[in-house]
Amino acid sequence: MRTIGLVMAAVGSCVLTAPVTLPAVVVTVAGYLTVAAGVLTAVSQVTVDEQKVKRKGDSNE
């Protein structure tokens, strides 16, 4: 999920910063895409299984 969010953010940012004039609807959709990508990435970072992380940490010791 995090990777999908990062890709969406990259695509949205590229469209928003394009050096050519784009139709307003394309720019608006790119803005919404970038915001949705930020939310998706943030949520995927917050939702971590702590037990799984602890087990990975224990195996490295």
PQR file with spaces between the fields and no chain letter, atoms N, CA, C, O and H, PARSE charges and radii, in Angstrom:
ATOM       1  N    MET     1       0.818   -1.191    0.000 -0.4000 1.5000
ATOM       2  CA   MET     1       0.000    0.000    0.000 -0.0000 2.0000
ATOM       3  C    MET     1       0.865    1.259    0.000  0.5500 1.7000
ATOM       4  O    MET     1       0.551    2.246   -0.666 -0.5500 1.4000
ATOM       5  N    ARG     2       1.952    1.204    0.756 -0.4000 1.5000
ATOM       6  CA   ARG     2       2.810    2.384    0.831 -0.0000 2.0000
ATOM       7  C    ARG     2       3.399    2.702   -0.534  0.5500 1.7000
ATOM       8  O    ARG     2       3.467    3.863   -0.938 -0.5500 1.4000
ATOM       9  H    ARG     2       2.207    0.403    1.297  0.4000 1.0000
ATOM      10  N    THR     3       3.822    1.662   -1.238 -0.4000 1.5000
ATOM      11  CA   THR     3       4.420    1.864   -2.557 -0.0000 2.0000
ATOM      12  C    THR     3       3.407    2.427   -3.540  0.5500 1.7000
ATOM      13  O    THR     3       3.741    3.292   -4.350 -0.5500 1.4000
ATOM      14  H    THR     3       3.767    0.719   -0.910  0.4000 1.0000
ATOM      15  N    ILE     4       2.182    1.948   -3.479 -0.4000 1.5000
ATOM      16  CA   ILE     4       1.128    2.465   -4.358 -0.0000 2.0000
ATOM      17  C    ILE     4       0.910    3.948   -4.072  0.5500 1.7000
ATOM      18  O    ILE     4       0.774    4.748   -4.998 -0.5500 1.4000
ATOM      19  H    ILE     4       1.910    1.245   -2.821  0.4000 1.0000
ATOM      20  N    GLY     5       0.876    4.311   -2.803 -0.4000 1.5000
ATOM      21  CA   GLY     5       0.707    5.710   -2.429 -0.0000 2.0000
ATOM      22  C    GLY     5       1.846    6.583   -2.919  0.5500 1.7000
ATOM      23  O    GLY     5       1.627    7.710   -3.365 -0.5500 1.4000
ATOM      24  H    GLY     5       0.986    3.661   -2.051  0.4000 1.0000
ATOM      25  N    LEU     6       3.063    6.065   -2.838 -0.4000 1.5000
ATOM      26  CA   LEU     6       4.210    6.836   -3.301 -0.0000 2.0000
ATOM      27  C    LEU     6       4.185    7.027   -4.820  0.5500 1.7000
ATOM      28  O    LEU     6       4.535    8.093   -5.326 -0.5500 1.4000
ATOM      29  H    LEU     6       3.241    5.150   -2.476  0.4000 1.0000
ATOM      30  N    VAL     7       3.771    5.991   -5.532 -0.4000 1.5000
ATOM      31  CA   VAL     7       3.675    6.098   -6.993 -0.0000 2.0000
ATOM      32  C    VAL     7       2.582    7.094   -7.378  0.5500 1.7000
ATOM      33  O    VAL     7       2.766    7.911   -8.280 -0.5500 1.4000
ATOM      34  H    VAL     7       3.487    5.125   -5.121  0.4000 1.0000
ATOM      35  N    MET     8       1.447    7.019   -6.690 -0.4000 1.5000
ATOM      36  CA   MET     8       0.366    7.969   -6.964 -0.0000 2.0000
ATOM      37  C    MET     8       0.816    9.396   -6.700  0.5500 1.7000
ATOM      38  O    MET     8       0.495   10.302   -7.469 -0.5500 1.4000
ATOM      39  H    MET     8       1.297    6.355   -5.958  0.4000 1.0000
ATOM      40  N    ALA     9       1.549    9.601   -5.630 -0.4000 1.5000
ATOM      41  CA   ALA     9       2.048   10.943   -5.307 -0.0000 2.0000
ATOM      42  C    ALA     9       3.024   11.431   -6.375  0.5500 1.7000
ATOM      43  O    ALA     9       3.003   12.603   -6.750 -0.5500 1.4000
ATOM      44  H    ALA     9       1.810    8.865   -5.005  0.4000 1.0000
ATOM      45  N    ALA    10       3.866   10.545   -6.858 -0.4000 1.5000
ATOM      46  CA   ALA    10       4.827   10.929   -7.893 -0.0000 2.0000
ATOM      47  C    ALA    10       4.114   11.311   -9.186  0.5500 1.7000
ATOM      48  O    ALA    10       4.470   12.304   -9.821 -0.5500 1.4000
ATOM      49  H    ALA    10       3.883    9.593   -6.553  0.4000 1.0000
ATOM      50  N    VAL    11       3.121   10.538   -9.577 -0.4000 1.5000
ATOM      51  CA   VAL    11       2.377   10.837  -10.805 -0.0000 2.0000
ATOM      52  C    VAL    11       1.631   12.164  -10.663  0.5500 1.7000
ATOM      53  O    VAL    11       1.669   13.002  -11.564 -0.5500 1.4000
ATOM      54  H    VAL    11       2.832    9.731   -9.062  0.4000 1.0000
ATOM      55  N    GLY    12       0.963   12.347   -9.545 -0.4000 1.5000
ATOM      56  CA   GLY    12       0.233   13.591   -9.313 -0.0000 2.0000
ATOM      57  C    GLY    12       1.144   14.801   -9.308  0.5500 1.7000
ATOM      58  O    GLY    12       0.803   15.847   -9.861 -0.5500 1.4000
ATOM      59  H    GLY    12       0.932   11.666   -8.813  0.4000 1.0000
ATOM      60  N    SER    13       2.303   14.659   -8.683 -0.4000 1.5000
ATOM      61  CA   SER    13       3.258   15.769   -8.633 -0.0000 2.0000
ATOM      62  C    SER    13       3.815   16.099  -10.014  0.5500 1.7000
ATOM      63  O    SER    13       4.001   17.266  -10.357 -0.5500 1.4000
ATOM      64  H    SER    13       2.580   13.810   -8.234  0.4000 1.0000
ATOM      65  N    CYS    14       4.076   15.069  -10.793 -0.4000 1.5000
ATOM      66  CA   CYS    14       4.580   15.299  -12.157 -0.0000 2.0000
ATOM      67  C    CYS    14       3.558   16.047  -13.001  0.5500 1.7000
ATOM      68  O    CYS    14       3.913   16.953  -13.755 -0.5500 1.4000
ATOM      69  H    CYS    14       3.925   14.121  -10.515  0.4000 1.0000
ATOM      70  N    VAL    15       2.303   15.671  -12.875 -0.4000 1.5000
ATOM      71  CA   VAL    15       1.261   16.352  -13.645 -0.0000 2.0000
ATOM      72  C    VAL    15       1.118   17.798  -13.171  0.5500 1.7000
ATOM      73  O    VAL    15       0.971   18.709  -13.986 -0.5500 1.4000
ATOM      74  H    VAL    15       2.015   14.934  -12.263  0.4000 1.0000
ATOM      75  N    LEU    16       1.161   18.007  -11.866 -0.4000 1.5000
ATOM      76  CA   LEU    16       1.004   19.360  -11.331 -0.0000 2.0000
ATOM      77  C    LEU    16       2.154   20.282  -11.723  0.5500 1.7000
ATOM      78  O    LEU    16       1.953   21.484  -11.899 -0.5500 1.4000
ATOM      79  H    LEU    16       1.280   17.267  -11.204  0.4000 1.0000
ATOM      80  N    THR    17       3.346   19.732  -11.859 -0.4000 1.5000
ATOM      81  CA   THR    17       4.505   20.562  -12.165 -0.0000 2.0000
ATOM      82  C    THR    17       4.914   20.486  -13.632  0.5500 1.7000
ATOM      83  O    THR    17       6.019   20.895  -13.988 -0.5500 1.4000
ATOM      84  H    THR    17       3.509   18.756  -11.716  0.4000 1.0000
ATOM      85  N    ALA    18       4.041   19.972  -14.480 -0.4000 1.5000
ATOM      86  CA   ALA    18       4.352   19.858  -15.906 -0.0000 2.0000
ATOM      87  C    ALA    18       4.581   21.250  -16.498  0.5500 1.7000
ATOM      88  O    ALA    18       3.866   22.196  -16.169 -0.5500 1.4000
ATOM      89  H    ALA    18       3.143   19.640  -14.191  0.4000 1.0000
ATOM      90  N    PRO    19       5.583   21.366  -17.373 -0.5600 1.5000
ATOM      91  CA   PRO    19       5.907   22.682  -17.940  0.2800 2.0000
ATOM      92  C    PRO    19       4.964   23.111  -19.068  0.5500 1.7000
ATOM      93  O    PRO    19       5.188   24.146  -19.695 -0.5500 1.4000
ATOM      94  N    VAL    20       3.931   22.341  -19.327 -0.4000 1.5000
ATOM      95  CA   VAL    20       2.970   22.689  -20.370 -0.0000 2.0000
ATOM      96  C    VAL    20       1.632   23.024  -19.725  0.5500 1.7000
ATOM      97  O    VAL    20       1.363   22.633  -18.590 -0.5500 1.4000
ATOM      98  H    VAL    20       3.750   21.500  -18.817  0.4000 1.0000
ATOM      99  N    THR    21       0.810   23.743  -20.450 -0.4000 1.5000
ATOM     100  CA   THR    21      -0.512   24.099  -19.954 -0.0000 2.0000
ATOM     101  C    THR    21      -1.448   22.913  -20.138  0.5500 1.7000
ATOM     102  O    THR    21      -1.610   22.399  -21.245 -0.5500 1.4000
ATOM     103  H    THR    21       1.029   24.061  -21.372  0.4000 1.0000
ATOM     104  N    LEU    22      -2.056   22.491  -19.047 -0.4000 1.5000
ATOM     105  CA   LEU    22      -2.981   21.366  -19.077 -0.0000 2.0000
ATOM     106  C    LEU    22      -4.386   21.871  -18.766  0.5500 1.7000
ATOM     107  O    LEU    22      -4.548   22.911  -18.128 -0.5500 1.4000
ATOM     108  H    LEU    22      -1.924   22.909  -18.148  0.4000 1.0000
ATOM     109  N    PRO    23      -5.399   21.135  -19.214 -0.5600 1.5000
ATOM     110  CA   PRO    23      -6.771   21.530  -18.879  0.2800 2.0000
ATOM     111  C    PRO    23      -6.987   21.551  -17.360  0.5500 1.7000
ATOM     112  O    PRO    23      -6.357   20.806  -16.609 -0.5500 1.4000
ATOM     113  N    ALA    24      -7.879   22.411  -16.951 -0.4000 1.5000
ATOM     114  CA   ALA    24      -8.135   22.588  -15.510 -0.0000 2.0000
ATOM     115  C    ALA    24      -8.584   21.289  -14.852  0.5500 1.7000
ATOM     116  O    ALA    24      -8.217   21.023  -13.708 -0.5500 1.4000
ATOM     117  H    ALA    24      -8.391   23.016  -17.561  0.4000 1.0000
ATOM     118  N    VAL    25      -9.363   20.486  -15.546 -0.4000 1.5000
ATOM     119  CA   VAL    25      -9.852   19.237  -14.951 -0.0000 2.0000
ATOM     120  C    VAL    25      -8.687   18.276  -14.678  0.5500 1.7000
ATOM     121  O    VAL    25      -8.707   17.552  -13.683 -0.5500 1.4000
ATOM     122  H    VAL    25      -9.662   20.702  -16.476  0.4000 1.0000
ATOM     123  N    VAL    26      -7.688   18.264  -15.539 -0.4000 1.5000
ATOM     124  CA   VAL    26      -6.527   17.391  -15.330 -0.0000 2.0000
ATOM     125  C    VAL    26      -5.733   17.849  -14.113  0.5500 1.7000
ATOM     126  O    VAL    26      -5.292   17.027  -13.311 -0.5500 1.4000
ATOM     127  H    VAL    26      -7.671   18.853  -16.347  0.4000 1.0000
ATOM     128  N    VAL    27      -5.553   19.138  -13.977 -0.4000 1.5000
ATOM     129  CA   VAL    27      -4.821   19.683  -12.831 -0.0000 2.0000
ATOM     130  C    VAL    27      -5.588   19.422  -11.537  0.5500 1.7000
ATOM     131  O    VAL    27      -4.988   19.097  -10.513 -0.5500 1.4000
ATOM     132  H    VAL    27      -5.911   19.807  -14.629  0.4000 1.0000
ATOM     133  N    THR    28      -6.896   19.561  -11.581 -0.4000 1.5000
ATOM     134  CA   THR    28      -7.723   19.304  -10.395 -0.0000 2.0000
ATOM     135  C    THR    28      -7.637   17.841   -9.976  0.5500 1.7000
ATOM     136  O    THR    28      -7.477   17.539   -8.794 -0.5500 1.4000
ATOM     137  H    THR    28      -7.384   19.825  -12.414  0.4000 1.0000
ATOM     138  N    VAL    29      -7.744   16.938  -10.943 -0.4000 1.5000
ATOM     139  CA   VAL    29      -7.650   15.508  -10.635 -0.0000 2.0000
ATOM     140  C    VAL    29      -6.269   15.170  -10.088  0.5500 1.7000
ATOM     141  O    VAL    29      -6.150   14.370   -9.160 -0.5500 1.4000
ATOM     142  H    VAL    29      -7.874   17.184  -11.903  0.4000 1.0000
ATOM     143  N    ALA    30      -5.234   15.766  -10.646 -0.4000 1.5000
ATOM     144  CA   ALA    30      -3.872   15.528  -10.153 -0.0000 2.0000
ATOM     145  C    ALA    30      -3.718   16.015   -8.711  0.5500 1.7000
ATOM     146  O    ALA    30      -3.023   15.382   -7.916 -0.5500 1.4000
ATOM     147  H    ALA    30      -5.331   16.416  -11.400  0.4000 1.0000
ATOM     148  N    GLY    31      -4.349   17.118   -8.375 -0.4000 1.5000
ATOM     149  CA   GLY    31      -4.314   17.601   -6.994 -0.0000 2.0000
ATOM     150  C    GLY    31      -4.985   16.645   -6.034  0.5500 1.7000
ATOM     151  O    GLY    31      -4.458   16.353   -4.961 -0.5500 1.4000
ATOM     152  H    GLY    31      -4.913   17.633   -9.021  0.4000 1.0000
ATOM     153  N    TYR    32      -6.153   16.159   -6.425 -0.4000 1.5000
ATOM     154  CA   TYR    32      -6.858   15.176   -5.592 -0.0000 2.0000
ATOM     155  C    TYR    32      -6.057   13.885   -5.479  0.5500 1.7000
ATOM     156  O    TYR    32      -6.008   13.274   -4.411 -0.5500 1.4000
ATOM     157  H    TYR    32      -6.582   16.397   -7.297  0.4000 1.0000
ATOM     158  N    LEU    33      -5.432   13.469   -6.572 -0.4000 1.5000
ATOM     159  CA   LEU    33      -4.621   12.258   -6.567 -0.0000 2.0000
ATOM     160  C    LEU    33      -3.452   12.395   -5.601  0.5500 1.7000
ATOM     161  O    LEU    33      -3.135   11.458   -4.869 -0.5500 1.4000
ATOM     162  H    LEU    33      -5.472   13.965   -7.439  0.4000 1.0000
ATOM     163  N    THR    34      -2.826   13.535   -5.598 -0.4000 1.5000
ATOM     164  CA   THR    34      -1.688   13.767   -4.711 -0.0000 2.0000
ATOM     165  C    THR    34      -2.116   13.754   -3.239  0.5500 1.7000
ATOM     166  O    THR    34      -1.423   13.189   -2.392 -0.5500 1.4000
ATOM     167  H    THR    34      -3.084   14.296   -6.193  0.4000 1.0000
ATOM     168  N    VAL    35      -3.240   14.368   -2.946 -0.4000 1.5000
ATOM     169  CA   VAL    35      -3.745   14.372   -1.565 -0.0000 2.0000
ATOM     170  C    VAL    35      -4.121   12.960   -1.122  0.5500 1.7000
ATOM     171  O    VAL    35      -3.782   12.542   -0.015 -0.5500 1.4000
ATOM     172  H    VAL    35      -3.802   14.827   -3.633  0.4000 1.0000
ATOM     173  N    ALA    36      -4.822   12.227   -1.988 -0.4000 1.5000
ATOM     174  CA   ALA    36      -5.214   10.849   -1.657 -0.0000 2.0000
ATOM     175  C    ALA    36      -3.982    9.976   -1.456  0.5500 1.7000
ATOM     176  O    ALA    36      -3.970    9.111   -0.581 -0.5500 1.4000
ATOM     177  H    ALA    36      -5.097   12.567   -2.887  0.4000 1.0000
ATOM     178  N    ALA    37      -2.958   10.195   -2.251 -0.4000 1.5000
ATOM     179  CA   ALA    37      -1.723    9.427   -2.109 -0.0000 2.0000
ATOM     180  C    ALA    37      -1.048    9.722   -0.770  0.5500 1.7000
ATOM     181  O    ALA    37      -0.524    8.817   -0.122 -0.5500 1.4000
ATOM     182  H    ALA    37      -2.967   10.898   -2.962  0.4000 1.0000
ATOM     183  N    GLY    38      -1.064   10.965   -0.366 -0.4000 1.5000
ATOM     184  CA   GLY    38      -0.483   11.313    0.931 -0.0000 2.0000
ATOM     185  C    GLY    38      -1.215   10.649    2.079  0.5500 1.7000
ATOM     186  O    GLY    38      -0.597   10.164    3.026 -0.5500 1.4000
ATOM     187  H    GLY    38      -1.490   11.701   -0.893  0.4000 1.0000
ATOM     188  N    VAL    39      -2.535   10.630    1.990 -0.4000 1.5000
ATOM     189  CA   VAL    39      -3.333    9.978    3.036 -0.0000 2.0000
ATOM     190  C    VAL    39      -3.075    8.476    3.043  0.5500 1.7000
ATOM     191  O    VAL    39      -2.896    7.881    4.106 -0.5500 1.4000
ATOM     192  H    VAL    39      -3.037   11.024    1.221  0.4000 1.0000
ATOM     193  N    LEU    40      -3.057    7.859    1.861 -0.4000 1.5000
ATOM     194  CA   LEU    40      -2.817    6.420    1.764 -0.0000 2.0000
ATOM     195  C    LEU    40      -1.454    6.049    2.326  0.5500 1.7000
ATOM     196  O    LEU    40      -1.328    5.062    3.050 -0.5500 1.4000
ATOM     197  H    LEU    40      -3.203    8.342    0.998  0.4000 1.0000
ATOM     198  N    THR    41      -0.453    6.820    2.005 -0.4000 1.5000
ATOM     199  CA   THR    41       0.895    6.550    2.500 -0.0000 2.0000
ATOM     200  C    THR    41       0.967    6.724    4.016  0.5500 1.7000
ATOM     201  O    THR    41       1.599    5.921    4.703 -0.5500 1.4000
ATOM     202  H    THR    41      -0.555    7.623    1.417  0.4000 1.0000
ATOM     203  N    ALA    42       0.331    7.756    4.534 -0.4000 1.5000
ATOM     204  CA   ALA    42       0.342    7.987    5.984 -0.0000 2.0000
ATOM     205  C    ALA    42      -0.376    6.864    6.727  0.5500 1.7000
ATOM     206  O    ALA    42       0.111    6.384    7.751 -0.5500 1.4000
ATOM     207  H    ALA    42      -0.182    8.408    3.976  0.4000 1.0000
ATOM     208  N    VAL    43      -1.509    6.452    6.223 -0.4000 1.5000
ATOM     209  CA   VAL    43      -2.265    5.376    6.884 -0.0000 2.0000
ATOM     210  C    VAL    43      -1.480    4.074    6.844  0.5500 1.7000
ATOM     211  O    VAL    43      -1.470    3.331    7.825 -0.5500 1.4000
ATOM     212  H    VAL    43      -1.904    6.842    5.391  0.4000 1.0000
ATOM     213  N    SER    44      -0.826    3.788    5.729 -0.4000 1.5000
ATOM     214  CA   SER    44      -0.072    2.541    5.647 -0.0000 2.0000
ATOM     215  C    SER    44       1.140    2.552    6.575  0.5500 1.7000
ATOM     216  O    SER    44       1.594    1.493    7.006 -0.5500 1.4000
ATOM     217  H    SER    44      -0.834    4.391    4.932  0.4000 1.0000
ATOM     218  N    GLN    45       1.664    3.724    6.884 -0.4000 1.5000
ATOM     219  CA   GLN    45       2.782    3.812    7.815 -0.0000 2.0000
ATOM     220  C    GLN    45       2.329    3.633    9.264  0.5500 1.7000
ATOM     221  O    GLN    45       3.073    3.124   10.101 -0.5500 1.4000
ATOM     222  H    GLN    45       1.296    4.584    6.534  0.4000 1.0000
ATOM     223  N    VAL    46       1.104    4.056    9.541 -0.4000 1.5000
ATOM     224  CA   VAL    46       0.590    3.984   10.911 -0.0000 2.0000
ATOM     225  C    VAL    46       0.147    2.574   11.267  0.5500 1.7000
ATOM     226  O    VAL    46       0.314    2.138   12.406 -0.5500 1.4000
ATOM     227  H    VAL    46       0.499    4.470    8.861  0.4000 1.0000
ATOM     228  N    THR    47      -0.411    1.868   10.309 -0.4000 1.5000
ATOM     229  CA   THR    47      -0.960    0.542   10.571 -0.0000 2.0000
ATOM     230  C    THR    47       0.131   -0.505   10.451  0.5500 1.7000
ATOM     231  O    THR    47       0.315   -1.116    9.398 -0.5500 1.4000
ATOM     232  H    THR    47      -0.547    2.222    9.384  0.4000 1.0000
ATOM     233  N    VAL    48       0.855   -0.703   11.550 -0.4000 1.5000
ATOM     234  CA   VAL    48       1.939   -1.674   11.603 -0.0000 2.0000
ATOM     235  C    VAL    48       1.608   -2.687   12.692  0.5500 1.7000
ATOM     236  O    VAL    48       1.168   -2.312   13.780 -0.5500 1.4000
ATOM     237  H    VAL    48       0.706   -0.206   12.406  0.4000 1.0000
ATOM     238  N    ASP    49       1.817   -3.964   12.404 -0.4000 1.5000
ATOM     239  CA   ASP    49       1.597   -5.018   13.380 -0.0000 2.0000
ATOM     240  C    ASP    49       2.801   -5.062   14.326  0.5500 1.7000
ATOM     241  O    ASP    49       3.869   -5.547   13.952 -0.5500 1.4000
ATOM     242  H    ASP    49       2.174   -4.269   11.520  0.4000 1.0000
ATOM     243  N    GLU    50       2.628   -4.558   15.543 -0.4000 1.5000
ATOM     244  CA   GLU    50       3.748   -4.455   16.478 -0.0000 2.0000
ATOM     245  C    GLU    50       4.309   -5.821   16.860  0.5500 1.7000
ATOM     246  O    GLU    50       5.518   -5.956   17.048 -0.5500 1.4000
ATOM     247  H    GLU    50       1.761   -4.164   15.847  0.4000 1.0000
ATOM     248  N    GLN    51       3.460   -6.830   16.978 -0.4000 1.5000
ATOM     249  CA   GLN    51       3.936   -8.166   17.325 -0.0000 2.0000
ATOM     250  C    GLN    51       4.870   -8.706   16.249  0.5500 1.7000
ATOM     251  O    GLN    51       5.883   -9.336   16.554 -0.5500 1.4000
ATOM     252  H    GLN    51       2.478   -6.721   16.825  0.4000 1.0000
ATOM     253  N    LYS    52       4.523   -8.456   14.992 -0.4000 1.5000
ATOM     254  CA   LYS    52       5.363   -8.915   13.889 -0.0000 2.0000
ATOM     255  C    LYS    52       6.700   -8.185   13.894  0.5500 1.7000
ATOM     256  O    LYS    52       7.737   -8.792   13.627 -0.5500 1.4000
ATOM     257  H    LYS    52       3.700   -7.944   14.745  0.4000 1.0000
ATOM     258  N    VAL    53       6.686   -6.898   14.195 -0.4000 1.5000
ATOM     259  CA   VAL    53       7.918   -6.127   14.253 -0.0000 2.0000
ATOM     260  C    VAL    53       8.794   -6.631   15.397  0.5500 1.7000
ATOM     261  O    VAL    53      10.010   -6.747   15.247 -0.5500 1.4000
ATOM     262  H    VAL    53       5.843   -6.405   14.412  0.4000 1.0000
ATOM     263  N    LYS    54       8.176   -6.930   16.543 -0.4000 1.5000
ATOM     264  CA   LYS    54       8.947   -7.431   17.695 -0.0000 2.0000
ATOM     265  C    LYS    54       9.564   -8.772   17.387  0.5500 1.7000
ATOM     266  O    LYS    54      10.702   -9.034   17.776 -0.5500 1.4000
ATOM     267  H    LYS    54       7.188   -6.836   16.665  0.4000 1.0000
ATOM     268  N    ARG    55       8.822   -9.641   16.685 -0.4000 1.5000
ATOM     269  CA   ARG    55       9.371  -10.957   16.333 -0.0000 2.0000
ATOM     270  C    ARG    55      10.560  -10.828   15.387  0.5500 1.7000
ATOM     271  O    ARG    55      11.538  -11.565   15.514 -0.5500 1.4000
ATOM     272  H    ARG    55       7.897   -9.428   16.370  0.4000 1.0000
ATOM     273  N    LYS    56      10.479   -9.900   14.446 -0.4000 1.5000
ATOM     274  CA   LYS    56      11.611   -9.678   13.543 -0.0000 2.0000
ATOM     275  C    LYS    56      12.808   -9.175   14.316  0.5500 1.7000
ATOM     276  O    LYS    56      13.935   -9.587   14.042 -0.5500 1.4000
ATOM     277  H    LYS    56       9.685   -9.302   14.343  0.4000 1.0000
ATOM     278  N    GLY    57      12.592   -8.294   15.276 -0.4000 1.5000
ATOM     279  CA   GLY    57      13.678   -7.771   16.083 -0.0000 2.0000
ATOM     280  C    GLY    57      14.327   -8.834   16.941  0.5500 1.7000
ATOM     281  O    GLY    57      15.542   -8.819   17.138 -0.5500 1.4000
ATOM     282  H    GLY    57      11.676   -7.959   15.498  0.4000 1.0000
ATOM     283  N    ASP    58      13.522   -9.768   17.459 -0.4000 1.5000
ATOM     284  CA   ASP    58      14.061  -10.835   18.298 -0.0000 2.0000
ATOM     285  C    ASP    58      14.922  -11.799   17.492  0.5500 1.7000
ATOM     286  O    ASP    58      15.897  -12.326   18.029 -0.5500 1.4000
ATOM     287  H    ASP    58      12.535   -9.780   17.299  0.4000 1.0000
ATOM     288  N    SER    59      14.605  -12.048   16.242 -0.4000 1.5000
ATOM     289  CA   SER    59      15.358  -12.991   15.433 -0.0000 2.0000
ATOM     290  C    SER    59      16.706  -12.442   15.015  0.5500 1.7000
ATOM     291  O    SER    59      17.603  -13.208   14.663 -0.5500 1.4000
ATOM     292  H    SER    59      13.813  -11.620   15.806  0.4000 1.0000
ATOM     293  N    ASN    60      16.867  -11.107   15.047 -0.4000 1.5000
ATOM     294  CA   ASN    60      18.130  -10.501   14.652 -0.0000 2.0000
ATOM     295  C    ASN    60      19.160  -10.500   15.764  0.5500 1.7000
ATOM     296  O    ASN    60      20.338  -10.248   15.512 -0.5500 1.4000
ATOM     297  H    ASN    60      16.138  -10.484   15.333  0.4000 1.0000
ATOM     298  N    GLU    61      18.747  -10.772   16.965 -0.4000 1.5000
ATOM     299  CA   GLU    61      19.665  -10.688   18.119 -0.0000 2.0000
ATOM     300  C    GLU    61      20.461  -11.951   18.289  0.5500 1.7000
ATOM     301  O    GLU    61      21.276  -12.048   19.206 -0.5500 1.4000
ATOM     302  H    GLU    61      17.790  -10.976   17.170  0.4000 1.0000
